[in-house]
């Protein structure tokens, strides 16, 4: 059972995932439970490596959770500062 005691009625949460559906699979149930347990949940949803159809899926999913979404199109499985690190 999740019990929260807050001085403020709003809880701010940042959920970050490397890929589309990581947030849903990793902590979707917890986020839904939080949404039911606090007066107001301010949820920010960041997905780092999604593009095209997967980016649209990530945005739609975030919207279904009532989140403010940001989806980045970083190359999957590569460091931002240089693919030579991975290659």
PyMOL Python script that loads the backbone (N, CA, C, O; Angstrom):
from pymol import cmd

cmd.read_pdbstr("""\
ATOM      1  N   UNK A   1       0.841  -1.175   0.000  1.00  0.00           N
ATOM      2  CA  UNK A   1       0.000   0.000   0.000  1.00  0.00           C
ATOM      3  C   UNK A   1       0.885   1.236   0.000  1.00  0.00           C
ATOM      4  O   UNK A   1       1.772   1.369   0.843  1.00  0.00           O
ATOM      5  N   UNK A   2       0.650   2.129  -0.931  1.00  0.00           N
ATOM      6  CA  UNK A   2       1.418   3.364  -1.040  1.00  0.00           C
ATOM      7  C   UNK A   2       0.725   4.445  -0.236  1.00  0.00           C
ATOM      8  O   UNK A   2      -0.456   4.721  -0.449  1.00  0.00           O
ATOM      9  N   UNK A   3       1.444   5.054   0.679  1.00  0.00           N
ATOM     10  CA  UNK A   3       0.915   6.152   1.473  1.00  0.00           C
ATOM     11  C   UNK A   3       1.882   7.315   1.373  1.00  0.00           C
ATOM     12  O   UNK A   3       3.073   7.163   1.646  1.00  0.00           O
ATOM     13  N   UNK A   4       1.376   8.472   0.984  1.00  0.00           N
ATOM     14  CA  UNK A   4       2.202   9.663   0.867  1.00  0.00           C
ATOM     15  C   UNK A   4       1.664  10.745   1.780  1.00  0.00           C
ATOM     16  O   UNK A   4       0.453  10.944   1.879  1.00  0.00           O
ATOM     17  N   UNK A   5       2.563  11.436   2.442  1.00  0.00           N
ATOM     18  CA  UNK A   5       2.200  12.593   3.233  1.00  0.00           C
ATOM     19  C   UNK A   5       3.005  13.759   2.694  1.00  0.00           C
ATOM     20  O   UNK A   5       4.232  13.773   2.797  1.00  0.00           O
ATOM     21  N   UNK A   6       2.324  14.731   2.125  1.00  0.00           N
ATOM     22  CA  UNK A   6       3.000  15.851   1.498  1.00  0.00           C
ATOM     23  C   UNK A   6       2.486  17.163   2.072  1.00  0.00           C
ATOM     24  O   UNK A   6       1.314  17.284   2.430  1.00  0.00           O
ATOM     25  N   UNK A   7       3.384  18.148   2.155  1.00  0.00           N
ATOM     26  CA  UNK A   7       2.971  19.481   2.574  1.00  0.00           C
ATOM     27  C   UNK A   7       2.222  20.192   1.458  1.00  0.00           C
ATOM     28  O   UNK A   7       1.364  21.038   1.710  1.00  0.00           O
ATOM     29  N   UNK A   8       2.551  19.843   0.242  1.00  0.00           N
ATOM     30  CA  UNK A   8       1.903  20.448  -0.914  1.00  0.00           C
ATOM     31  C   UNK A   8       0.998  19.417  -1.580  1.00  0.00           C
ATOM     32  O   UNK A   8       1.295  18.222  -1.553  1.00  0.00           O
ATOM     33  N   UNK A   9      -0.096  19.867  -2.174  1.00  0.00           N
ATOM     34  CA  UNK A   9      -0.994  18.916  -2.838  1.00  0.00           C
ATOM     35  C   UNK A   9      -0.460  18.395  -4.169  1.00  0.00           C
ATOM     36  O   UNK A   9      -0.989  17.425  -4.711  1.00  0.00           O
ATOM     37  N   UNK A  10       0.592  19.037  -4.703  1.00  0.00           N
ATOM     38  CA  UNK A  10       1.125  18.646  -6.004  1.00  0.00           C
ATOM     39  C   UNK A  10       2.427  17.869  -5.825  1.00  0.00           C
ATOM     40  O   UNK A  10       3.310  18.280  -5.072  1.00  0.00           O
ATOM     41  N   UNK A  11       2.532  16.755  -6.521  1.00  0.00           N
ATOM     42  CA  UNK A  11       3.757  15.967  -6.539  1.00  0.00           C
ATOM     43  C   UNK A  11       4.342  16.059  -7.945  1.00  0.00           C
ATOM     44  O   UNK A  11       3.653  15.771  -8.923  1.00  0.00           O
ATOM     45  N   UNK A  12       5.598  16.456  -8.052  1.00  0.00           N
ATOM     46  CA  UNK A  12       6.269  16.568  -9.345  1.00  0.00           C
ATOM     47  C   UNK A  12       7.185  15.362  -9.535  1.00  0.00           C
ATOM     48  O   UNK A  12       8.019  15.055  -8.683  1.00  0.00           O
ATOM     49  N   UNK A  13       7.010  14.680 -10.678  1.00  0.00           N
ATOM     50  CA  UNK A  13       7.782  13.470 -10.964  1.00  0.00           C
ATOM     51  C   UNK A  13       8.376  13.590 -12.364  1.00  0.00           C
ATOM     52  O   UNK A  13       7.701  13.992 -13.312  1.00  0.00           O
ATOM     53  N   UNK A  14       9.654  13.233 -12.470  1.00  0.00           N
ATOM     54  CA  UNK A  14      10.321  13.148 -13.768  1.00  0.00           C
ATOM     55  C   UNK A  14      10.594  11.678 -14.043  1.00  0.00           C
ATOM     56  O   UNK A  14      11.319  11.025 -13.292  1.00  0.00           O
ATOM     57  N   UNK A  15      10.017  11.160 -15.115  1.00  0.00           N
ATOM     58  CA  UNK A  15      10.249   9.775 -15.537  1.00  0.00           C
ATOM     59  C   UNK A  15      11.087   9.827 -16.816  1.00  0.00           C
ATOM     60  O   UNK A  15      10.728  10.499 -17.783  1.00  0.00           O
ATOM     61  N   UNK A  16      12.218   9.098 -16.803  1.00  0.00           N
ATOM     62  CA  UNK A  16      13.098   9.087 -17.969  1.00  0.00           C
ATOM     63  C   UNK A  16      13.299   7.656 -18.458  1.00  0.00           C
ATOM     64  O   UNK A  16      13.531   6.741 -17.669  1.00  0.00           O
ATOM     65  N   UNK A  17      13.206   7.482 -19.772  1.00  0.00           N
ATOM     66  CA  UNK A  17      13.433   6.175 -20.371  1.00  0.00           C
ATOM     67  C   UNK A  17      14.366   6.284 -21.556  1.00  0.00           C
ATOM     68  O   UNK A  17      14.369   7.289 -22.267  1.00  0.00           O
ATOM     69  N   UNK A  18      15.149   5.261 -21.764  1.00  0.00           N
ATOM     70  CA  UNK A  18      16.058   5.254 -22.911  1.00  0.00           C
ATOM     71  C   UNK A  18      15.315   5.030 -24.217  1.00  0.00           C
ATOM     72  O   UNK A  18      15.688   5.583 -25.252  1.00  0.00           O
ATOM     73  N   UNK A  19      14.266   4.222 -24.172  1.00  0.00           N
ATOM     74  CA  UNK A  19      13.528   3.851 -25.380  1.00  0.00           C
ATOM     75  C   UNK A  19      12.030   4.002 -25.138  1.00  0.00           C
ATOM     76  O   UNK A  19      11.567   4.052 -23.999  1.00  0.00           O
ATOM     77  N   UNK A  20      11.288   4.072 -26.239  1.00  0.00           N
ATOM     78  CA  UNK A  20       9.831   4.068 -26.139  1.00  0.00           C
ATOM     79  C   UNK A  20       9.414   2.809 -25.391  1.00  0.00           C
ATOM     80  O   UNK A  20       9.937   1.730 -25.671  1.00  0.00           O
ATOM     81  N   UNK A  21       8.525   2.915 -24.485  1.00  0.00           N
ATOM     82  CA  UNK A  21       7.911   1.899 -23.615  1.00  0.00           C
ATOM     83  C   UNK A  21       8.733   1.525 -22.382  1.00  0.00           C
ATOM     84  O   UNK A  21       8.265   0.731 -21.566  1.00  0.00           O
ATOM     85  N   UNK A  22       9.941   2.070 -22.216  1.00  0.00           N
ATOM     86  CA  UNK A  22      10.729   1.784 -21.013  1.00  0.00           C
ATOM     87  C   UNK A  22      10.039   2.292 -19.745  1.00  0.00           C
ATOM     88  O   UNK A  22      10.029   1.607 -18.722  1.00  0.00           O
ATOM     89  N   UNK A  23       9.473   3.478 -19.816  1.00  0.00           N
ATOM     90  CA  UNK A  23       8.817   4.049 -18.638  1.00  0.00           C
ATOM     91  C   UNK A  23       7.580   3.224 -18.279  1.00  0.00           C
ATOM     92  O   UNK A  23       7.361   2.900 -17.112  1.00  0.00           O
ATOM     93  N   UNK A  24       6.786   2.894 -19.271  1.00  0.00           N
ATOM     94  CA  UNK A  24       5.570   2.127 -19.017  1.00  0.00           C
ATOM     95  C   UNK A  24       5.881   0.772 -18.386  1.00  0.00           C
ATOM     96  O   UNK A  24       5.245   0.364 -17.414  1.00  0.00           O
ATOM     97  N   UNK A  25       6.870   0.081 -18.955  1.00  0.00           N
ATOM     98  CA  UNK A  25       7.238  -1.246 -18.458  1.00  0.00           C
ATOM     99  C   UNK A  25       7.917  -1.141 -17.095  1.00  0.00           C
ATOM    100  O   UNK A  25       7.637  -1.933 -16.194  1.00  0.00           O
ATOM    101  N   UNK A  26       8.804  -0.168 -16.947  1.00  0.00           N
ATOM    102  CA  UNK A  26       9.588  -0.055 -15.727  1.00  0.00           C
ATOM    103  C   UNK A  26       8.837   0.482 -14.522  1.00  0.00           C
ATOM    104  O   UNK A  26       9.040   0.006 -13.405  1.00  0.00           O
ATOM    105  N   UNK A  27       7.970   1.469 -14.733  1.00  0.00           N
ATOM    106  CA  UNK A  27       7.309   2.067 -13.570  1.00  0.00           C
ATOM    107  C   UNK A  27       5.904   2.570 -13.863  1.00  0.00           C
ATOM    108  O   UNK A  27       5.388   3.406 -13.121  1.00  0.00           O
ATOM    109  N   UNK A  28       5.279   2.089 -14.911  1.00  0.00           N
ATOM    110  CA  UNK A  28       3.926   2.528 -15.257  1.00  0.00           C
ATOM    111  C   UNK A  28       2.923   2.296 -14.147  1.00  0.00           C
ATOM    112  O   UNK A  28       2.102   3.168 -13.861  1.00  0.00           O
ATOM    113  N   UNK A  29       2.976   1.134 -13.517  1.00  0.00           N
ATOM    114  CA  UNK A  29       2.050   0.838 -12.420  1.00  0.00           C
ATOM    115  C   UNK A  29       2.242   1.773 -11.247  1.00  0.00           C
ATOM    116  O   UNK A  29       1.267   2.214 -10.637  1.00  0.00           O
ATOM    117  N   UNK A  30       3.481   2.078 -10.924  1.00  0.00           N
ATOM    118  CA  UNK A  30       3.772   3.000  -9.825  1.00  0.00           C
ATOM    119  C   UNK A  30       3.257   4.395 -10.153  1.00  0.00           C
ATOM    120  O   UNK A  30       2.690   5.063  -9.288  1.00  0.00           O
ATOM    121  N   UNK A  31       3.446   4.842 -11.388  1.00  0.00           N
ATOM    122  CA  UNK A  31       2.964   6.162 -11.778  1.00  0.00           C
ATOM    123  C   UNK A  31       1.436   6.245 -11.708  1.00  0.00           C
ATOM    124  O   UNK A  31       0.885   7.257 -11.275  1.00  0.00           O
ATOM    125  N   UNK A  32       0.763   5.192 -12.129  1.00  0.00           N
ATOM    126  CA  UNK A  32      -0.702   5.175 -12.034  1.00  0.00           C
ATOM    127  C   UNK A  32      -1.158   5.201 -10.579  1.00  0.00           C
ATOM    128  O   UNK A  32      -2.124   5.885 -10.239  1.00  0.00           O
ATOM    129  N   UNK A  33      -0.472   4.466  -9.733  1.00  0.00           N
ATOM    130  CA  UNK A  33      -0.813   4.448  -8.311  1.00  0.00           C
ATOM    131  C   UNK A  33      -0.566   5.827  -7.677  1.00  0.00           C
ATOM    132  O   UNK A  33      -1.363   6.295  -6.863  1.00  0.00           O
ATOM    133  N   UNK A  34       0.525   6.458  -8.052  1.00  0.00           N
ATOM    134  CA  UNK A  34       0.789   7.815  -7.564  1.00  0.00           C
ATOM    135  C   UNK A  34      -0.316   8.773  -7.980  1.00  0.00           C
ATOM    136  O   UNK A  34      -0.778   9.589  -7.183  1.00  0.00           O
ATOM    137  N   UNK A  35      -0.732   8.664  -9.230  1.00  0.00           N
ATOM    138  CA  UNK A  35      -1.791   9.544  -9.738  1.00  0.00           C
ATOM    139  C   UNK A  35      -3.078   9.396  -8.934  1.00  0.00           C
ATOM    140  O   UNK A  35      -3.817  10.365  -8.765  1.00  0.00           O
ATOM    141  N   UNK A  36      -3.350   8.197  -8.439  1.00  0.00           N
ATOM    142  CA  UNK A  36      -4.548   7.959  -7.623  1.00  0.00           C
ATOM    143  C   UNK A  36      -4.358   8.364  -6.163  1.00  0.00           C
ATOM    144  O   UNK A  36      -5.333   8.567  -5.439  1.00  0.00           O
ATOM    145  N   UNK A  37      -3.097   8.480  -5.732  1.00  0.00           N
ATOM    146  CA  UNK A  37      -2.803   8.690  -4.312  1.00  0.00           C
ATOM    147  C   UNK A  37      -2.571  10.144  -3.919  1.00  0.00           C
ATOM    148  O   UNK A  37      -2.635  10.480  -2.737  1.00  0.00           O
ATOM    149  N   UNK A  38      -2.305  10.999  -4.882  1.00  0.00           N
ATOM    150  CA  UNK A  38      -2.044  12.405  -4.558  1.00  0.00           C
ATOM    151  C   UNK A  38      -3.103  13.274  -5.229  1.00  0.00           C
ATOM    152  O   UNK A  38      -3.717  12.889  -6.224  1.00  0.00           O
ATOM    153  N   UNK A  39      -3.292  14.436  -4.662  1.00  0.00           N
ATOM    154  CA  UNK A  39      -4.311  15.340  -5.193  1.00  0.00           C
ATOM    155  C   UNK A  39      -3.993  15.760  -6.629  1.00  0.00           C
ATOM    156  O   UNK A  39      -4.880  15.826  -7.481  1.00  0.00           O
ATOM    157  N   UNK A  40      -2.717  16.043  -6.881  1.00  0.00           N
ATOM    158  CA  UNK A  40      -2.307  16.460  -8.222  1.00  0.00           C
ATOM    159  C   UNK A  40      -0.902  15.936  -8.506  1.00  0.00           C
ATOM    160  O   UNK A  40       0.030  16.168  -7.737  1.00  0.00           O
ATOM    161  N   UNK A  41      -0.773  15.237  -9.607  1.00  0.00           N
ATOM    162  CA  UNK A  41       0.520  14.712 -10.026  1.00  0.00           C
ATOM    163  C   UNK A  41       0.964  15.484 -11.265  1.00  0.00           C
ATOM    164  O   UNK A  41       0.256  15.515 -12.272  1.00  0.00           O
ATOM    165  N   UNK A  42       2.130  16.103 -11.187  1.00  0.00           N
ATOM    166  CA  UNK A  42       2.722  16.776 -12.335  1.00  0.00           C
ATOM    167  C   UNK A  42       3.804  15.845 -12.871  1.00  0.00           C
ATOM    168  O   UNK A  42       4.893  15.748 -12.306  1.00  0.00           O
ATOM    169  N   UNK A  43       3.488  15.165 -13.962  1.00  0.00           N
ATOM    170  CA  UNK A  43       4.364  14.132 -14.501  1.00  0.00           C
ATOM    171  C   UNK A  43       5.040  14.613 -15.773  1.00  0.00           C
ATOM    172  O   UNK A  43       4.381  15.021 -16.729  1.00  0.00           O
ATOM    173  N   UNK A  44       6.363  14.558 -15.768  1.00  0.00           N
ATOM    174  CA  UNK A  44       7.162  14.884 -16.953  1.00  0.00           C
ATOM    175  C   UNK A  44       7.790  13.589 -17.442  1.00  0.00           C
ATOM    176  O   UNK A  44       8.336  12.821 -16.651  1.00  0.00           O
ATOM    177  N   UNK A  45       7.713  13.351 -18.723  1.00  0.00           N
ATOM    178  CA  UNK A  45       8.031  12.067 -19.346  1.00  0.00           C
ATOM    179  C   UNK A  45       9.062  12.313 -20.430  1.00  0.00           C
ATOM    180  O   UNK A  45       8.763  12.993 -21.412  1.00  0.00           O
ATOM    181  N   UNK A  46      10.268  11.782 -20.282  1.00  0.00           N
ATOM    182  CA  UNK A  46      11.338  12.002 -21.254  1.00  0.00           C
ATOM    183  C   UNK A  46      11.797  10.654 -21.809  1.00  0.00           C
ATOM    184  O   UNK A  46      12.176   9.756 -21.057  1.00  0.00           O
ATOM    185  N   UNK A  47      11.756  10.529 -23.126  1.00  0.00           N
ATOM    186  CA  UNK A  47      12.254   9.341 -23.817  1.00  0.00           C
ATOM    187  C   UNK A  47      13.415   9.810 -24.695  1.00  0.00           C
ATOM    188  O   UNK A  47      13.268  10.742 -25.485  1.00  0.00           O
ATOM    189  N   UNK A  48      14.558   9.164 -24.549  1.00  0.00           N
ATOM    190  CA  UNK A  48      15.782   9.654 -25.184  1.00  0.00           C
ATOM    191  C   UNK A  48      16.018   9.181 -26.609  1.00  0.00           C
ATOM    192  O   UNK A  48      16.534   9.951 -27.418  1.00  0.00           O
ATOM    193  N   UNK A  49      15.666   7.958 -26.947  1.00  0.00           N
ATOM    194  CA  UNK A  49      15.996   7.470 -28.295  1.00  0.00           C
ATOM    195  C   UNK A  49      14.776   6.850 -28.957  1.00  0.00           C
ATOM    196  O   UNK A  49      14.604   5.631 -28.986  1.00  0.00           O
ATOM    197  N   UNK A  50      13.944   7.725 -29.482  1.00  0.00           N
ATOM    198  CA  UNK A  50      12.781   7.260 -30.243  1.00  0.00           C
ATOM    199  C   UNK A  50      12.612   8.193 -31.437  1.00  0.00           C
ATOM    200  O   UNK A  50      12.777   9.407 -31.316  1.00  0.00           O
ATOM    201  N   UNK A  51      12.290   7.627 -32.565  1.00  0.00           N
ATOM    202  CA  UNK A  51      12.059   8.439 -33.755  1.00  0.00           C
ATOM    203  C   UNK A  51      10.957   7.798 -34.587  1.00  0.00           C
ATOM    204  O   UNK A  51      10.627   6.625 -34.414  1.00  0.00           O
ATOM    205  N   UNK A  52      10.404   8.581 -35.480  1.00  0.00           N
ATOM    206  CA  UNK A  52       9.364   8.092 -36.369  1.00  0.00           C
ATOM    207  C   UNK A  52       8.159   7.561 -35.621  1.00  0.00           C
ATOM    208  O   UNK A  52       7.634   8.215 -34.721  1.00  0.00           O
ATOM    209  N   UNK A  53       7.726   6.370 -36.001  1.00  0.00           N
ATOM    210  CA  UNK A  53       6.541   5.744 -35.401  1.00  0.00           C
ATOM    211  C   UNK A  53       6.713   5.515 -33.899  1.00  0.00           C
ATOM    212  O   UNK A  53       5.761   5.675 -33.135  1.00  0.00           O
ATOM    213  N   UNK A  54       7.916   5.144 -33.477  1.00  0.00           N
ATOM    214  CA  UNK A  54       8.168   4.901 -32.049  1.00  0.00           C
ATOM    215  C   UNK A  54       8.069   6.206 -31.239  1.00  0.00           C
ATOM    216  O   UNK A  54       7.641   6.184 -30.085  1.00  0.00           O
ATOM    217  N   UNK A  55       8.458   7.324 -31.829  1.00  0.00           N
ATOM    218  CA  UNK A  55       8.323   8.614 -31.155  1.00  0.00           C
ATOM    219  C   UNK A  55       6.848   8.964 -30.982  1.00  0.00           C
ATOM    220  O   UNK A  55       6.441   9.463 -29.933  1.00  0.00           O
ATOM    221  N   UNK A  56       6.059   8.703 -32.005  1.00  0.00           N
ATOM    222  CA  UNK A  56       4.616   8.957 -31.918  1.00  0.00           C
ATOM    223  C   UNK A  56       3.979   8.072 -30.841  1.00  0.00           C
ATOM    224  O   UNK A  56       3.111   8.526 -30.095  1.00  0.00           O
ATOM    225  N   UNK A  57       4.410   6.819 -30.764  1.00  0.00           N
ATOM    226  CA  UNK A  57       3.908   5.912 -29.721  1.00  0.00           C
ATOM    227  C   UNK A  57       4.277   6.425 -28.330  1.00  0.00           C
ATOM    228  O   UNK A  57       3.456   6.396 -27.414  1.00  0.00           O
ATOM    229  N   UNK A  58       5.517   6.895 -28.178  1.00  0.00           N
ATOM    230  CA  UNK A  58       5.975   7.404 -26.876  1.00  0.00           C
ATOM    231  C   UNK A  58       5.157   8.625 -26.458  1.00  0.00           C
ATOM    232  O   UNK A  58       4.764   8.740 -25.297  1.00  0.00           O
ATOM    233  N   UNK A  59       4.903   9.527 -27.391  1.00  0.00           N
ATOM    234  CA  UNK A  59       4.096  10.716 -27.081  1.00  0.00           C
ATOM    235  C   UNK A  59       2.663  10.334 -26.714  1.00  0.00           C
ATOM    236  O   UNK A  59       2.101  10.871 -25.759  1.00  0.00           O
ATOM    237  N   UNK A  60       2.080   9.416 -27.463  1.00  0.00           N
ATOM    238  CA  UNK A  60       0.707   8.988 -27.176  1.00  0.00           C
ATOM    239  C   UNK A  60       0.607   8.320 -25.812  1.00  0.00           C
ATOM    240  O   UNK A  60      -0.361   8.536 -25.082  1.00  0.00           O
ATOM    241  N   UNK A  61       1.585   7.524 -25.471  1.00  0.00           N
ATOM    242  CA  UNK A  61       1.586   6.852 -24.181  1.00  0.00           C
ATOM    243  C   UNK A  61       1.710   7.861 -23.044  1.00  0.00           C
ATOM    244  O   UNK A  61       0.992   7.775 -22.048  1.00  0.00           O
ATOM    245  N   UNK A  62       2.619   8.810 -23.196  1.00  0.00           N
ATOM    246  CA  UNK A  62       2.787   9.853 -22.181  1.00  0.00           C
ATOM    247  C   UNK A  62       1.486  10.620 -21.995  1.00  0.00           C
ATOM    248  O   UNK A  62       1.084  10.915 -20.869  1.00  0.00           O
ATOM    249  N   UNK A  63       0.839  10.937 -23.092  1.00  0.00           N
ATOM    250  CA  UNK A  63      -0.432  11.654 -23.038  1.00  0.00           C
ATOM    251  C   UNK A  63      -1.494  10.840 -22.291  1.00  0.00           C
ATOM    252  O   UNK A  63      -2.280  11.396 -21.524  1.00  0.00           O
ATOM    253  N   UNK A  64      -1.513   9.536 -22.516  1.00  0.00           N
ATOM    254  CA  UNK A  64      -2.479   8.670 -21.829  1.00  0.00           C
ATOM    255  C   UNK A  64      -2.254   8.668 -20.316  1.00  0.00           C
ATOM    256  O   UNK A  64      -3.196   8.480 -19.547  1.00  0.00           O
ATOM    257  N   UNK A  65      -1.002   8.877 -19.890  1.00  0.00           N
ATOM    258  CA  UNK A  65      -0.680   8.964 -18.472  1.00  0.00           C
ATOM    259  C   UNK A  65      -0.891  10.378 -17.930  1.00  0.00           C
ATOM    260  O   UNK A  65      -0.733  10.614 -16.732  1.00  0.00           O
ATOM    261  N   UNK A  66      -1.246  11.316 -18.808  1.00  0.00           N
ATOM    262  CA  UNK A  66      -1.433  12.697 -18.385  1.00  0.00           C
ATOM    263  C   UNK A  66      -0.119  13.432 -18.192  1.00  0.00           C
ATOM    264  O   UNK A  66      -0.043  14.373 -17.402  1.00  0.00           O
ATOM    265  N   UNK A  67       0.906  13.015 -18.901  1.00  0.00           N
ATOM    266  CA  UNK A  67       2.243  13.574 -18.715  1.00  0.00           C
ATOM    267  C   UNK A  67       2.568  14.627 -19.762  1.00  0.00           C
ATOM    268  O   UNK A  67       2.006  14.641 -20.857  1.00  0.00           O
ATOM    269  N   UNK A  68       3.485  15.501 -19.398  1.00  0.00           N
ATOM    270  CA  UNK A  68       4.112  16.411 -20.338  1.00  0.00           C
ATOM    271  C   UNK A  68       5.250  15.627 -20.965  1.00  0.00           C
ATOM    272  O   UNK A  68       6.145  15.163 -20.258  1.00  0.00           O
ATOM    273  N   UNK A  69       5.229  15.473 -22.281  1.00  0.00           N
ATOM    274  CA  UNK A  69       6.192  14.587 -22.938  1.00  0.00           C
ATOM    275  C   UNK A  69       7.279  15.342 -23.676  1.00  0.00           C
ATOM    276  O   UNK A  69       7.042  16.397 -24.264  1.00  0.00           O
ATOM    277  N   UNK A  70       8.475  14.776 -23.631  1.00  0.00           N
ATOM    278  CA  UNK A  70       9.585  15.222 -24.460  1.00  0.00           C
ATOM    279  C   UNK A  70      10.230  13.967 -25.024  1.00  0.00           C
ATOM    280  O   UNK A  70      10.644  13.082 -24.274  1.00  0.00           O
ATOM    281  N   UNK A  71      10.315  13.892 -26.342  1.00  0.00           N
ATOM    282  CA  UNK A  71      10.901  12.721 -26.990  1.00  0.00           C
ATOM    283  C   UNK A  71      12.073  13.193 -27.841  1.00  0.00           C
ATOM    284  O   UNK A  71      11.923  14.054 -28.708  1.00  0.00           O
ATOM    285  N   UNK A  72      13.230  12.619 -27.581  1.00  0.00           N
ATOM    286  CA  UNK A  72      14.450  12.955 -28.309  1.00  0.00           C
ATOM    287  C   UNK A  72      14.767  11.839 -29.304  1.00  0.00           C
ATOM    288  O   UNK A  72      14.363  10.694 -29.104  1.00  0.00           O
ATOM    289  N   UNK A  73      15.464  12.161 -30.339  1.00  0.00           N
ATOM    290  CA  UNK A  73      15.793  11.178 -31.359  1.00  0.00           C
ATOM    291  C   UNK A  73      17.254  10.766 -31.362  1.00  0.00           C
ATOM    292  O   UNK A  73      17.837  10.563 -32.426  1.00  0.00           O
ATOM    293  N   UNK A  74      17.858  10.639 -30.173  1.00  0.00           N
ATOM    294  CA  UNK A  74      19.254  10.209 -30.142  1.00  0.00           C
ATOM    295  C   UNK A  74      19.393   8.821 -30.748  1.00  0.00           C
ATOM    296  O   UNK A  74      18.498   7.985 -30.626  1.00  0.00           O
ATOM    297  N   UNK A  75      20.515   8.588 -31.395  1.00  0.00           N
ATOM    298  CA  UNK A  75      20.792   7.286 -32.000  1.00  0.00           C
ATOM    299  C   UNK A  75      20.823   6.212 -30.913  1.00  0.00           C
ATOM    300  O   UNK A  75      21.562   6.329 -29.935  1.00  0.00           O
ATOM    301  N   UNK A  76      20.041   5.200 -31.087  1.00  0.00           N
ATOM    302  CA  UNK A  76      19.908   4.135 -30.102  1.00  0.00           C
ATOM    303  C   UNK A  76      21.240   3.437 -29.860  1.00  0.00           C
ATOM    304  O   UNK A  76      21.936   3.072 -30.808  1.00  0.00           O
ATOM    305  N   UNK A  77      21.593   3.252 -28.601  1.00  0.00           N
ATOM    306  CA  UNK A  77      22.766   2.497 -28.153  1.00  0.00           C
ATOM    307  C   UNK A  77      24.096   3.209 -28.405  1.00  0.00           C
ATOM    308  O   UNK A  77      25.147   2.570 -28.354  1.00  0.00           O
ATOM    309  N   UNK A  78      24.074   4.514 -28.674  1.00  0.00           N
ATOM    310  CA  UNK A  78      25.288   5.271 -28.907  1.00  0.00           C
ATOM    311  C   UNK A  78      25.349   6.468 -27.984  1.00  0.00           C
ATOM    312  O   UNK A  78      24.322   7.062 -27.656  1.00  0.00           O
ATOM    313  N   UNK A  79      26.562   6.823 -27.561  1.00  0.00           N
ATOM    314  CA  UNK A  79      26.751   8.029 -26.786  1.00  0.00           C
ATOM    315  C   UNK A  79      26.520   9.242 -27.674  1.00  0.00           C
ATOM    316  O   UNK A  79      26.849   9.232 -28.860  1.00  0.00           O
ATOM    317  N   UNK A  80      25.963  10.261 -27.096  1.00  0.00           N
ATOM    318  CA  UNK A  80      25.657  11.463 -27.864  1.00  0.00           C
ATOM    319  C   UNK A  80      26.912  12.123 -28.436  1.00  0.00           C
ATOM    320  O   UNK A  80      26.870  12.668 -29.539  1.00  0.00           O
ATOM    321  N   UNK A  81      28.016  12.083 -27.711  1.00  0.00           N
ATOM    322  CA  UNK A  81      29.186  12.841 -28.128  1.00  0.00           C
ATOM    323  C   UNK A  81      30.057  12.137 -29.143  1.00  0.00           C
ATOM    324  O   UNK A  81      31.060  12.704 -29.578  1.00  0.00           O
ATOM    325  N   UNK A  82      29.716  10.927 -29.536  1.00  0.00           N
ATOM    326  CA  UNK A  82      30.508  10.324 -30.609  1.00  0.00           C
ATOM    327  C   UNK A  82      30.288   8.847 -30.772  1.00  0.00           C
ATOM    328  O   UNK A  82      30.545   8.076 -29.846  1.00  0.00           O
ATOM    329  N   UNK A  83      29.813   8.430 -31.936  1.00  0.00           N
ATOM    330  CA  UNK A  83      29.594   7.012 -32.178  1.00  0.00           C
ATOM    331  C   UNK A  83      30.879   6.186 -32.151  1.00  0.00           C
ATOM    332  O   UNK A  83      30.826   4.966 -31.997  1.00  0.00           O
ATOM    333  N   UNK A  84      32.051   6.851 -32.302  1.00  0.00           N
ATOM    334  CA  UNK A  84      33.309   6.094 -32.296  1.00  0.00           C
ATOM    335  C   UNK A  84      33.534   5.382 -30.968  1.00  0.00           C
ATOM    336  O   UNK A  84      34.256   4.386 -30.924  1.00  0.00           O
ATOM    337  N   UNK A  85      32.936   5.868 -29.891  1.00  0.00           N
ATOM    338  CA  UNK A  85      33.053   5.193 -28.597  1.00  0.00           C
ATOM    339  C   UNK A  85      32.417   3.806 -28.671  1.00  0.00           C
ATOM    340  O   UNK A  85      32.977   2.837 -28.159  1.00  0.00           O
ATOM    341  N   UNK A  86      31.271   3.712 -29.293  1.00  0.00           N
ATOM    342  CA  UNK A  86      30.545   2.448 -29.410  1.00  0.00           C
ATOM    343  C   UNK A  86      31.144   1.553 -30.489  1.00  0.00           C
ATOM    344  O   UNK A  86      31.261   0.340 -30.314  1.00  0.00           O
ATOM    345  N   UNK A  87      31.521   2.169 -31.604  1.00  0.00           N
ATOM    346  CA  UNK A  87      32.051   1.389 -32.725  1.00  0.00           C
ATOM    347  C   UNK A  87      33.416   0.836 -32.401  1.00  0.00           C
ATOM    348  O   UNK A  87      34.018   0.152 -33.229  1.00  0.00           O
TER     349      UNK A  87
END
""", "prot")
cmd.dss("prot")
cmd.show_as("cartoon", "prot")
cmd.util.cbc("prot")
cmd.orient("prot")
